[in-house]
Each structure stands twice: as structure tokens, then as C-alpha cells.
């Protein structure tokens, strides 16, 4: 938890189970939450920025289903 967030010039990308490419960053993390419109980290409580990522990143549940066909 004491590690610093790293600014990455070129974001790493991952594919979800439906083949959709997702940028690996705080903006797509399951642990993020909002307080008064400010995005915060669920582990540290700190304000996060879109182009930063930590080692605890986990794909958000909404993005896990991106590209899924609705019935």
C-alpha cells in the first residue's frame, strides 16, 4: 500500500473476455470510487488521475462485460 503510483507515458492495455481492449490505469480499476465528483483509490483514499496505475489494479466489473451481447 505504501508504493507510489507510477505515471506511464504509454499505458499498458489488456483485453477483457469479449476481446475489447482496455487501458490499464486507475480510471478502469474496480477499486476506484467517487466522492463529490473526485475519483479516489479504494486502497489509499488518495485522488487518482487517469494516466496512473498501481500494482493492485483490477479490471472493473463494468469493463469486464464491455462488448457482451445483451439478450
Phi and psi in degrees as a GROMACS rama.xvg file:
@    title "Ramachandran Plot"
@    xaxis  label "Phi"
@    yaxis  label "Psi"
@TYPE xy
-82.9663  0.488297  UNK-2
-76.6804  147.373  UNK-3
-78.7611  149.137  UNK-4
-72.8481  142.854  UNK-5
-105.882  134.712  UNK-6
-85.1982  123.368  UNK-7
-111.111  124.656  UNK-8
-64.2806  -42.9978  UNK-9
-118.802  113.601  UNK-10
-71.1177  139.219  UNK-11
-73.7069  147.765  UNK-12
-121.338  152.248  UNK-13
-129.968  162.462  UNK-14
-110.531  138.079  UNK-15
-81.8644  -178.423  UNK-16
-66.6359  -11.0893  UNK-17
-104.268  7.52183  UNK-18
85.3845  6.53508  UNK-19
-80.8844  132.923  UNK-20
-81.3168  128.31  UNK-21
-123.381  132.919  UNK-22
-73.8602  130.829  UNK-23
-85.7977  99.0498  UNK-24
-159.368  170.587  UNK-25
-54.1412  -33.0117  UNK-26
-63.532  -23.4674  UNK-27
-110.439  14.111  UNK-28
-86.5461  142.047  UNK-29
-63.4934  -30.1696  UNK-30
-81.1851  -9.66976  UNK-31
-71.3869  152.274  UNK-32
-149.181  169.71  UNK-33
-119.657  136.928  UNK-34
-129.075  120.019  UNK-35
50.5268  39.9754  UNK-36
79.4606  5.31533  UNK-37
-105.183  127.328  UNK-38
-76.4613  129.049  UNK-39
-129.651  156.27  UNK-40
-83.2547  133.365  UNK-41
-71.9764  -18.9203  UNK-42
-88.3025  -42.3719  UNK-43
-106.644  -22.6601  UNK-44
79.4358  -0.922879  UNK-45
-78.8259  154.025  UNK-46
-65.5671  134.828  UNK-47
-114.341  157.221  UNK-48
-115.96  154.668  UNK-49
-59.6077  -33.7675  UNK-50
-101.009  24.7592  UNK-51
-117.074  156.127  UNK-52
-154.269  148.588  UNK-53
-119.654  175.605  UNK-54
-70.7285  -10.973  UNK-55
-96.4897  10.6699  UNK-56
-56.3961  139.085  UNK-57
-140.725  131.465  UNK-58
-58.4072  130.974  UNK-59
-66.3714  150.582  UNK-60
-61.3112  -36.2636  UNK-61
-63.5652  -39.5973  UNK-62
-78.528  -22.8005  UNK-63
-61.4682  -31.8571  UNK-64
-96.7962  0.925764  UNK-65
-59.4263  130.144  UNK-66
93.1046  -3.91548  UNK-67
-72.6731  135.606  UNK-68
-78.771  127.416  UNK-69
-85.6186  140.657  UNK-70
